[in-house]
Amino acid sequence: MLPALVLLALAAPLGLAEARRHAPNLREDEPARRTIRPAECQFGKQPKELGSSWYADLGPPFGVMYCIICECLPVQKKRRMVAKVHCRNIKNECPVPSCDSPVLLPGRCCKTCPGDVNSPDIVQLDSPSVIVVEEILSMKHFGALLTGRSPLCIRRDDMTGVPVARGVATARFIFRRRHLFWSVQLGTSITIKPRALLFLDREGRLLIEQSLAKVPGLHATYEDKTDKLCGVWRRVPREYKRLLRDGSLFIALIWGDAENNTMESALSGRIDRYPALTSEMFTTLLEPEHLPPPPGNSACEDSFQPGQTSLALTGQQEGWGGTAVVTGVAGAAPSLHFAIAYNGIFSPTPREKEQAVRVVLTMSDKNQTIIDEIHQIAKPGYELNVLEVSTPVTAAQLRSLARGRLLLSIEDIAAPERRITGRVMQKATCEVYHAPLVAERLPASSVPEGLALLYIDKEGSLVYDIQIDNLDAIDPKITLVEEQGKRHSQVEILDTRTGVLARPSARIFPPLYDDQLAVHIGGDLGPPLLRGRLVSRPLPDAANGGPALLKRTDALVPVTANPVAGLAWVSVDALCGLHYEVVITGNVGTWTPWLDTHAIDGGNIRPLVGFEGCVLEPSPAELLSLHTGTAYLGIRGADNTTTVLLTLIPKLSVPISCMDNTYLNTKYMPNTPTYLKTSYPPDRRLSDMNQLSKTTSCYYEGELHTDGSQWIVPKSCTICGCVYGESRCDPIRCPPVHCTVPTITPPGQCCPICTNSSTAVWNDSHGCHLAGQYHSPGSSWHPYLLPEGYDTCAVCTCEYSTRQVRCPRVHCPPLRCAEKDSYRPDKKACCRVCPEVKTKKPEDLTPKDQAAPRTAEEILAEGGCKFPDGPLMNGVEVHPSIHSHGEQRCVTCRCKDGEVTCVRKRCNRALCARRRRGDACCACARPRRPRPPPPPPPS
């Protein structure tokens, strides 16, 4: 920022003394608490985008100085590009007027005549070229392949080169409303997580650096479940948007010490457009089967030109790999399309020669080949090559695709040792799917509402979280339905409101990626009570608490009105900017979002512009309110005073660099909960939203506990949790322990534990930590989940030797009946059971003179048969059972002299003609009615 003294010195005829009197309007009296934005300039307290220009505003009494034009220009500082403000006086650049009596128009510096258009005092704020660039890039998808063949030379601050890292990675990018969302997937050969991600231009100059440190919350959970690195570059400047459009923007991963900001190795790649990225459903990261030798500590060389040195010909010191964009088409004729971007597989021969490439796609579990094709590459490229392959597939192969059982490989016929291979996995883009759930029909009592959040993990399982409020149904049925116009077809059934659906059907992915999958909640019959269509969105910033349900206010919105539902995303980026997105379903009319932070030091109410936006400079009180979980987001109607929807924003992990020191004293620390005693303003407290108006922390026996936290009371052997400001306690449930050595009950513990020896001595050090609770080595417990309570279907154990927590779920035995006939004995039962069926056993199976049951050896010795359900006696007929389909009553298996013969029931025409009631084993075709002859043509 240019000081006010310099600006006033540029302006004439102001004197130096007068300039000093009015300089404080642009002087930074307060210490900076914000992180420096490398792609933005600070003029006064206003951020300016790189490449923008404006008139200098000195504030009252001077106002805007129209003869001083300021620009935000990129300046190279060593290896980094930083933004600086440059101001100049254009008074001397004014042209000579073309008339005798020129006029000084308002808001201008130069006197002009009628018809003059060329003047230096005209500032073009939003040029048409910038608008065109944003329209071209809006919702565009890009990709990158990070290998050792990048043309960039990454440099440190002292301009020394950084060695190339060993491994392969791929990245995906989505440009959405001025923000660039990025996702990175690392190869299996990369075992150490990088510390930072860099964006650079083609000259290797650093544009922006983003840390990859994890912040507790939805962002960190998503990265752990998917093995991806996710982030967003907020407010990309117009100069860098052109680099992205022209393919001149690069990405680099950096390894080193995060505390000292060292750069030990780097892996980079060019951001470019790949085919079929907009419809990508699965991703393959192709890695060499035989890794090249490590490059050592040798730095990159500026003199290296791809394809001109011996290093490029041998390829022994370089990394190579590839990535594939996989698109699947379901329906009557399912097919797969692969767009493969790769490098480094070709033999060390001149690249002008045509070379043959072999593409193989196999099913690893069945040793079945789906694709085995050879393609001719005219001029292989050094940095990147693109190949597209398509093939029809079967429904079974689509199921294997969804479960990660397909293996893709590509090789040069002349150099099979440089083959690259990878498993087809879920797509590399970091995205979640959300939907506000709105009532389909108005009930007699309160109107239900809710939200749904889903994403796909690394195993291909569906992780879901469904929040429901004011629903009268005790155990509602939750289904995923494909909606195509008026045609609705059920795809999956969810047993619980929160959980993981392992091995989902392959039918779920096309409608999910095409925004045609909806969540229906209701009973077995009739239309659903709640419904919402899932829509994809990129994963937001790390400081994000997940979506918040916007709850309607019955006191202000009558029940007879149209049902309304909504959700809100709120996050804080690393540069302290506040970002929000509001999604509303239903007819609300004109509405405006508001941010309310009344709970902190008086706080304030800030109107937010639009359904999605950013507050670049939130106040310290607002950031502290978001950090402590006491901020509200409301939706007001057309009158701008009536609150239609309201939610309590989940607690955000605001970066400590964004917090003002005056708000981090003991007055606002958790051990002195002064601000938590301030309730929500009485004029807006709603009778039906008591839980929103309560404090988010709980007091229990003189101690303060934050919302969602858990603690154990050893005296009464109870476990407690804080839910919306209320303490809920349950007796501790100890799972049964099976130990080969004596158990130990540690001091202050309620459950016995297993040790590793019979003479073990209790030691409370080096235990396990889970959900903020310490667990003793060797202890076992049921997970305690708020607000439902204990999950008795899982048992967590802190292993005594490794100090690792393992939480396997109860293994359910296979069903002996059809899944539709099974049921749960109670609501919290872990496994489904079959109804009891009383069957009459043959007399030869239970002879009266038989004192004990026959053993398997005795049954087989008397001519019995081996059978999956157990040995069968000679002459017995049974119906076989299949785990996924239950008992097969249409198939009869008979044991005769050690051999099993199975026959399916057949129905002839006579039997089909005689039967009146439906027989599930007979597939009888109905006779077609003869069509009447066509009428004769008119004469």
N, C-alpha and C positions, 0 to 999 in steps of 0.2 A: 504494500500500500504506500502510495506516495504521500509524504507529509503535507499538511495544509500549507506550511510555509513555502514549499516549493510551488504548489499550485497558485498561491497568491502572488508569488514572484513572477510567474508566467503571465498573470493577468495584469493589465495596466488599466487605470493609473493608480491602483491601490498602493499605499506605502507600507513599509516594513512594520512600523509601529501598529498600524491598524490591523495588519495581518496577524500579529501576535495576539491582539485582543480577541480575535474571533477564531483562532486556530483550534480550540478544544472541541469543536464540532466534529473534527476528523481525527483527533488524537486518541490513541488507545490508552485510556487511563487505567482500565482494569487489566489484570494479567490474563493472558490468553489461556483458556482452558480447553480449546478445541485442538484436535489434531490437524496439522496443515494439510489442506487439499491440494495435491500436486497438479490437478487439472483445472483449478479454479483460482481466481484472483480475489483478494479481499480489498474492497474500496469502502472505507469507513467500516460499517458493520454489514455491508451488503456483499454477498458472493456474486462474482461475475464469471460467466462461462468463458472458457478459452476461445479466442477468436472474436469475441464480442467487442463492441465499441459503444461509448456513451458520453454524454456531456457531464462535466464535473459539477457535482451538486455540493456546495459548501454549506448548505443549511442557512437558516435565517441569521443575519438580515440579508445576506448576499443572494441566496437562492442558487439557481442553476447558472453556471458560467458557460454561455453558448459559444464563446471564443476558445474554450479549452476542450479538446476532444481527447478522451482517454481510451486506450485499447488494452485488452488482455492478450499478451503475446507469449508464445512458448520460447523459453530460453534454455539452452543446454548448460548444465552445470556438472562437469565431469561426465559421468555416464548417464545422468538423469536429465529428464526434461521437466522443468519447473515453469510455473506461470508467474509472470510479472506484469505490473501495471506500467504502461508508458503513456504519459500525457504530453501534449504539445499545444502551443498557441498558434491558431490558424489565422490570426488577424492579419499577418503579413502575407498570407496566401490568397487573400481575397482578390479576385480579378477586377480590372478597371471597368466601371459601369459603362454600358453602351448608350446611356442617355444622359441628359444634362441634369436631371433632378431625380437621382435614385432614392429609394425608400428603404428604411430598415424595418423589416417585418418582425412581428413578435416571434420569439423563439429562434431568431437567426442572428448570425454574427456579421455577415457581410451585407452591405447595401446592394439592392438589386433593382433591376428595371423590369417592366412587364415583358414576359417571354423568356427571361433568363432561367435556365434549368441546370446548368453546370456550375456548381458552387461547392467549395470544400466544407461548408458548414452543414451539409445534409448527411445525417447519420442513418445508415441503412441497418435497422435493428434486426429484422428477420428477412434475409434475402430469399428470393424464390429458389435459389439453388439449395439452400439449407432445408427448406420445406420438402423439396423433391427427394433429397437424400433420406430424410426421415420416413417419407412414404415408401421409398424403395426398401428400406431396412426393416420396416415394421413387421413384427412376427416372422422374421426370416430366421432360418436355421443354418448353422455353420458347424463345421467339424475340423478336427486337427489330429494329426498323427505325430506323436513325439518319439523320435528315435535318434540315433547318433548321426543321422544323415542331414540334419538341418543345416542350412547355409549360415546360420547365425553364429557369432562368437560372443558368448556371454562374458562380460567383464565386471571386475570388482571396481570399487571406488578409486583404487590406485591404478586402474586401467590395465591390470594384469588379467590374462585369460583364465577362465574357470574350466577344469577338466569336464569332459562329457561323462554323464552317469551311465551306468550299465542297466539296460532294461528297455521296456516298451510301455507306452501309455497312450491312451486316446482321450479326446475331449469333445464335448458337444456344447454348442452355444445357441442361445435364443435371444434375439434382440426384441425387447418388448417395452414400448413406451419410454424410450430414451435410456433404458437400462439393459445391460448385457449380462444375462444369467449364464453361468458356466458350470459344467460338470466334468470331472476328471475320473477316469477309471484306470487304475494301475495294474500292470501285469503281475503275474505270479512270481516272477524273478525279482521284483522290487519288494524287499522285506522291511525297509525302513521308510516311514512316512516322511515326505518332504516338509520343510518348515514354512515355505512361502511359495506364492505363485506370482509371476511377473508378466506384464504385458509390455511388449517392445515393438519398435518399428523395424523396418528392414535394415537399418544401419546399426541395430543393436542398442539403441538408446532407450533407457527405461522410462516408460510412460507412467506406470502405476504399479505398486507392490502391495499385495494382499496377504495377510498372515493366514496360516492354516491351523492355528490353535483352536481347539474345541472349546465351545461354550455350552454349559449344561442347558438342556432344553430339547425341543423337538428336532432342531438342526443336528445336534450331536447324536441323538437316538437314530435318526434317519441314516446318517453316515455309518454308524455301527451296523445297522441292519442290512445295508445295501453295499458296503465296501466301496463307497464313492466319496469323492471330495466335491463339495458344493459351495457355491458362492455367487455373488453378483457384483458387477461393476456399475455403481449408481451414477446416473447423469453423465453419460459418455459425451465428451465435448464434440462439437461439430467437426473439428479438425481430425479427430481420431475416427469419427464415423466414416470419413472418406477413406481412411486407411483400411477399415474393415470392408468397405464396399469394393475397393480395388485389390484386395488380397495382399495387402502390405502390412498386416498386423500379425504379430507372432506371440506365442505363449511359451513360458518356460517354468519348469519346476526346479526349486532350489533346495539342496540339502546342506545342512550345516548346523551350527550352534545358534539357537534362537535368541539366547540371552546376549551373545556378543555380535549377532547379525553377521556371522561368517558365511562364506560361500565356498563349500568344499567341492561340490559337483553340481551339474545342471543337465537338464534334458529339455529340449525345445522342439517346436514345430510350428508350421505356418497355419493360420486360420483361413480356411477356404470353404467354398461351397462343394458339398458332396452330393451325388445323386440320391434321390429318394429320402432325404433327411426329414422332410415334412411328414412322411407316412411311416417313419421307422417304428418297428414294434419290438425288435430284438437286436442285440449287438454282439459282435464277435471281436475279441482282441487276439490277433494272431501273433504268436511269439516263436522264435526259432527253437527247434527241438534240441539243437546243440548250440548253446550260448557261445558267443565269441569270447576270446580271452579278455580280461579286464584291461582297460586302457591305461591303468596306472595313474600317475600324477601329472602326466603331460598335459599342458594347457592347449587350448584351441589355437590355431594359426590363422592369421589374417591372409597369408599368402595362398592358403589352400583354396583351390577352385575345383568344384566337383567335376570329375571326368577328365582332368588334365594331369593328375599326379598318379604315381604308382600306388598311393594309398587308396585312391578311388577304384583302381583296377583290382587290387587284391581283396579289399573289403574285409580284411582280417581284424583290423583294429576299429571297425565301425559296428554300430548296432543296427539291426534292421528288424522289420516287423510289418504289421498291417492291421487294419480294422475293416469290418464288414457291416454294412447297414442292411438289416434283414427286414423284409416286409412280407407279411403273410396275408393271403386272401382265402377266407373260408367260404362255405356255401356248397353248391352242388359239385363244383369242380375246384377244390382247394389247390393252391399253388404257393410257391415261395419265390421271392426275388432277392438276389444278393448283389449289392453294389460294394465291391471290394477295392479298398485303397491300400496299396502296399508298396514296398521298396526293398532292395537288397537281395532278392532271391536269385538274381541272374548270375550266370557264370562269368568269370573275368574275361570277357571277349568284347570287342568293339560294339557299342550299343546301337550302331547303325544297322547291324545285321538283325534280321527277323528271328525271333526266338519263340519257342513253344512253351506254354504254361499249362500245367495240369491242375484242375480244380476237382477236389474230392469231398463229398459230404456223406458221412456215415452215421449210423446209429450205433453208439458205443456199446449199449447193453445187448443188442441182438446181432451184432456183427453183420449189419445189412448196409449195402451201399445204395445211396439215393442218387448222387450225382458223381459221374466220373467222365469229365470232358476235358478236351485239349483245345486251347485257344492260341492263336498266333498273334504275337505282339510285334508290331512293325518296328517301332523305335522305342525301346525301353528307356524310361526316364530314371535319373539318378535319385531325385528327391521323392517323387511320387508317381505311381501308375494307378489307373482306375480300370476295373474290369467288372462287367455286369453279367450275371448268370441267372436264369429262371428255370424252374422245374415244377411239374405237377407232383402232388404228394397225396397220401391217403390220410384218413382221419386218425389212424393210429400214429402216423408220423407227425401229425400236428400235435398230438398229445405228448409225444416225446420231445418235440420242440419246446412246448410250454414248460416241461420239467427239466430242461437243460441236458438232454441226452444226445443231442446232435453234435457232431464234431466236424469242423471245417478245416481243410488244409489246402495249401496252394504251393506249388513247387515248379522250378524250371526243370524241364526234361534233362538238360545237360548238367544240372547241378542239384541232384536230389538231396545232397547233404545240407543245403541251405533252405530246406523246407520250413514253412511257418504253419503253425497249427493253433487252433483255439476252439473252445467250447462255445456254443451259441447260448447266450445268457439274456437276461432282461436288458432292455435298452439302457444306454449309459446316461440318459438325461435324468437329472434330479427333478422330479416332479411329483406332486401329490394330487389327489382328486377329492374335491369337496362339494358339498351340496347342502343348502338350507332345506329342511324338511317342513313342508307346509301342509296344513290339514286339507284333505280332499273333501270331507263333508263336515258340517258344523255339528258338534255334539250338543247335548242338552246342558252340560256343565261347562267347565273351562275348556278353552281351545288348546289342543296339544301343539307342540312345536319342537324342533330339534335340528340337529346338524349331523352330517356324516363326513368322515375323513378316512381315506384309504390310500395305500400305496403298496407297491410290489417290492419284496425284499430280494436278497441275493439268491435265495433258493427257489424263487418263483412263487412263493406263498403270498397270500393276500392278507396284509395287516390292516385291520379296520378298527375304528373307534366311532361309535354312534351314541350321541347324547340326546336324550328324550326328556321332555318336561311336560307335566300336566296330562299324561296319558293314563286313562283309567284302566286299560287292559293290564292284567297282572303279568301274563307271559305272552307278549305279542310275537307274532311270526314276522321275521325279518327276511326278506328275499331281495335278490338282485335280479332285475328284470331288464331285458333288452327291449327298448322302445323304438320302433320304426313306424312313425305315423300312428295309425290306429292299431297296428299289430303289436301286441305285447307277448313276449315269451319268457318264461322263467328260466334263469341260468343257474343260480346257486341259492342255497338256503343257509343263513347264518344262525348258529345255535345261540350265540350270546351277543351282547351289545359291544363288547370289547374283546378282541382276540385275534387269532391268526388262523386263516383258512389254508391248510396245507393241501398241496396238490389240487389246485382249482382246475375246473374244466377249461379246455383250450378255447371253448366258445366265449369265454369271458373277455378275452383280450381285444378282439376287433371292436366290439361295441364300447369297451372302456376307452380305447384310444381314439375312437370317433365321437366321443361325448354322446353316446346313445345308450348308456347304462344308467339305470335309475334304481333308487332304493325305495322299496315298498314296505310299510310297516302296518300290520293289521291282523285280522283274524284269518281263519281258514276259508271263510266264505265272504262274499261281497267285496266291494271296492276297498282299497287300503285306507287306513285312517290318516297316515302320513306318507308323503311322497316327495321325492326330490331327485333331479337328474344330476349326475356327477359330471363335473367339469374340471379339466386339468389346469394346473397352474404351477409355475416353477417354484422351487423351494426358496423361501425368502431368506433374509439375513440371519446370521447366527444368533443374535439377540432377539429371539422370537419365542413366544410362549404358545404358539399354535392358535387355531381359530377360536374365537369366542362367540357363543350363541347370543344373538340379539333377541332379548325377550320382550314380548309385547306387553303393553300396559292395559289391562282390562278396565281400569278405572277411567281411561281416556278413550279407548277404542271399544265400541260396543261389540258384543258377541255376534250380532247380526251382520256386522261388516264383513268385507271380504277377508279371508285368512291371509295373514302376512307372516313371513319368516325371513330371517337374515342372519348373516355371520360377518365377522370382522377380523381381519389380520392386521396386527400392529407389530412393528419391529423397529429396532434402532441399529443403524449400521456402525461400522468401525470409526466413521468420521462424525458421529454424534447426530446424524440426520434421522428424523422420525418419519417412517413410511407407514402408510395405512392403505387398506383396500376393504371396501364394504360391498357385500353382495346381498341384494334384496330380491325376494321372490314374492309376488303378489302385487296388488294394486295399492300403492301408498300415495300416489300422486307426486307432487313436487316435495322433495325432502332435502335436508341438509344435515351432514354429520357434524357433531360437536365433540370436542375433547374437554373433559371436566376433571380438574385436579384440585378440588376443594379441600381434600384431606390434608394437604401439605401447606402449612403456613399461610392459610387463607386461599392459596392457589388462584386459579383463574379458569375461565371458560373460553376456549379458543374455537372459533368456527373453522371448519375444514372445507376446502374447496374441492368439489367433485367427489365421485365415488372412489377415486384412487388418486393419491398425491403424496407430497413430501413437505415436511416442515424442516428446513435446513438448519435453523437456529432455534430449537426449543429452549425454553427457559430452564434454569436449574431446578425450579420447583416441579416442573413437568417431568423432567428426567428422573428426579428422585421419587415422584409419585409412581412412575412406571416401574422403577427399580424395586419399590416396596409393595407393589400390587394394590395400590389404592386409587388408581385412575379409572375413570369411567368413559365410555364412548356411547353417545346417545344419537338418536335419529329424530329430528324435529320435522313437523309437517310444514304445510305451505305457509302457515301463519308465523313460522320461525319461533314459536314459543311452546307449542304443544309437543311433548316428548312422546313419540310413538313407540320407539324401541329403545332399549337400554341394556348395557352389559358392563360387567366388571372385567377390565382387561387383565389377562393372566400376567403374573409377575415376570418381568423381563430382566435379563442379566445385562444391564447397561454397562458399557466399558467404564472403568474407573477414571480414565482420562477425560471423560465427558462430565464428570461430577464436579460441581463447584465446592471448594474447600469450606465455604461458609455453611454448606448444607450437609457436611459430613462430620459435624461436631457431635458431642454427646446428646444434644437436644433431639437429634433425629436418628440416633443409632437404636438398634432393636432393644438394647438393654434398658433404655429409657423411653418407653412407648408413649410419648406425649401425643404424637400425631395420630396414633391409632385410636385414641379415645375420642377423636372428633368424628362424629357420625355423619352420614350423608345429610345434606341440607334438608330441613323438615318440609320446605315447600315443594320438594320434588320426591319426598319419600312416598313410595307406593305401597298400598296395603297388601297387594298380592306379590310383592317382590321383596319380602323381608330379608331373604338371604343375600340379596344384592346390597341392601343398605347396611348390613352388619359389617363389622370389622373383619378383616381377613386373617387375624391372628387370634390365638386362644391363650387364655390364662389357666394354668393348672398347678395348684399347690405353690403359688407364688412365682412361677416361671412362665415366660412368654414363649410360645411355639408358633411358628409361621404356618400359613395355610398349606395343607398337604403333607406336613411333617408327621413323623411317628416317634413315639418314645415308649419305653417300658418302665413300669412301676414294679420294682422287685419285691416290695413288701407284700403287695396283694396279688402278685403274679398276673398282672393284667397288662395289655398292650393298648395304647391309646393313639388316636389320630385327630388331627385338626381339619375339620371340614366346614368351610364357610363360616369360620369364627366359632364353631361349636366343637367341644371335645367329646369324642365317642370312644368308649373303652369296652373291650371284650376280654374275657378270661383267656389266658394263653393256652393254646392247644398243642400238646407235645405229641409229635408223631412217634409211633413205636420204633424202638431201636433194637437192632439185632447185632450184638457184639460177640466176638469170640473171646474177648477179655473183659474184666470187670469195668462197669461204667463209673463215671465220676460226675458229681453234681457240683460245678464250680460255685464259689461264693458269690452271692448276688444273682445267681441264675435259677431258673425254674425247671428246666428240662435236663435230663441226664445226657451225657455225651459219651462217645466211644473214643478210646485212646489207642495208641499203637503198641502198647505193652501192658502187662499186668502190674508193673511197678511204676506206672507213670505218675508224675507229680504235676499238679496243676500249675500252669503258667499262663497268665492272661495277655501275654505279648504276642505280636505277629499273628493276629487273627484275620478274619475276613470282614469286609465292609460291603453292605448292600442296602440301598435305599436309605442311607444315612444312619444305619444301625450297625453296631459292632457285634460280631458273632464269634463265639469261641471256637478254637480249632477242634474239629470232630463233632460239632453240634449239628443238629438237624432241626428244621422248623418248617411250618407251612407259611407261604407268602401271605402277608397281610396287605390287602388292597383296599384303598379307600374309594368310595364309601361302602362297598359291598361287604367288606370284612375278610375273613380267612378264605383262602383258596385251598381247600382240602384235596384238590385233585393234583396238586404238585407238592413235592417235598424237596426243599433246598438243603444242601449239606455243605459245610465248610470242611473240606478234606484236610486231614491232620498233617499229611506229608507235604502237599503242594500249596496249601493255604488258598485254594481256588474254590469258588462257589459254583455248584452245579445244581440245577433245578429241573430234574426230569419230571415229566408228567406221568400220571398213573397209566400203565399199559392196559388197555381194554382187551379182553379176550374176543376172538372172532364170534360173530353172531351166527346162530343156527337157524335163523329165520330171515325173511326178507326185511330190508331196512325200513320199509314203510310200515311193517307190523311191529317194529321194536318201539320201546318207549323208555322214558326215564322214571325211575321209581319216585323221585322227588325232584324239586327244582334245582338243588345243588348236587345232584348225583353226577358222578364223573363219567359213568359208562351207561350206554343204553342196554336194555335187557329184552329178552323175548318173552312173550306171554306163556304161561304154563299150559301145556297141552298134555292131557292124560291119554296115553296110548296103551292099547292092549298088547302085551308081549306074547309071542307064541309060547305054547307050553314047553316046546323043546328048549327054549332059552332059559326057562326057570323051572327045571324039574324039581319036584317035591323032595326027592331024595338027595339033592345036591346041597351039601353043607356050605361050600365056599364057592365063589365065582371062579370061572375058568381063567387061567392065565393065557397070555398071548401064545406062548410056546405050545400049550396043550391044544388050543383052538387050531393052530396051523398044523399040528401033528395029526389031527383028525380030519384033514382035508379042507380046513378053513382057508381064507384068502386075506391077503394084505390089502388094506383100504385106507385112504387118507383120514377117515374119521375113526379108525381103529380096526382091529382084526374082525372079520366076519366069520361066523360059523358056516359050515357046509350046508347049502340048501336055503340060505336066508336071502330074502329080497329086501332091498332098502332103496330110498330115494337119496341120491347124493346131495351134498351141501357145498355151495361155493361161497367163499367169504364175502365177496362183493355183491352177490345176488341172493343169498340164502338158500333154502331148500328147493331143489328142482323136482317138483311133483310130476312133471311131464316125462321124466327120465327114470327108469327102473333098472337097478343093477342087481344081478343075481350071482351068488357065489356057488360054484359047482366044481368040486374036486380041485380046489386050489386056484381056479381061474375065475376072473370076474368078467361078466358080460353085461354091458349096458345097452338098453334099447329105448329109443324115444317113441312115445305113443303116436300112432298114425291113425288118421281118420279117413275112411273111404267115403264115397259119395252117398252110399246108403245111410251111413251113420250121421253124416251132415244133414241128410234130409229128414231123419227121424228126430234128431235132438231138438228140443224146444228151448231149454235153458242154455246159457252161455257156458261153453267149456273152454277154459284157458289153453288147453293143450291142442285144440283143433282149430286150425286156421281155414275156415270154410269161406269160400268166395260166394258172394251173393249173385244170383243169376241176373244177368242184365236184361232189362226190359227191351223188347224189340222196338226200335224207333218206327214211328209211323211213316209210311211212304210220303215223299214230298208231293205237294199238290201239283196237279197238271198245270202246265203253262197256259196262261189265258189265250184263248183263240182269237 
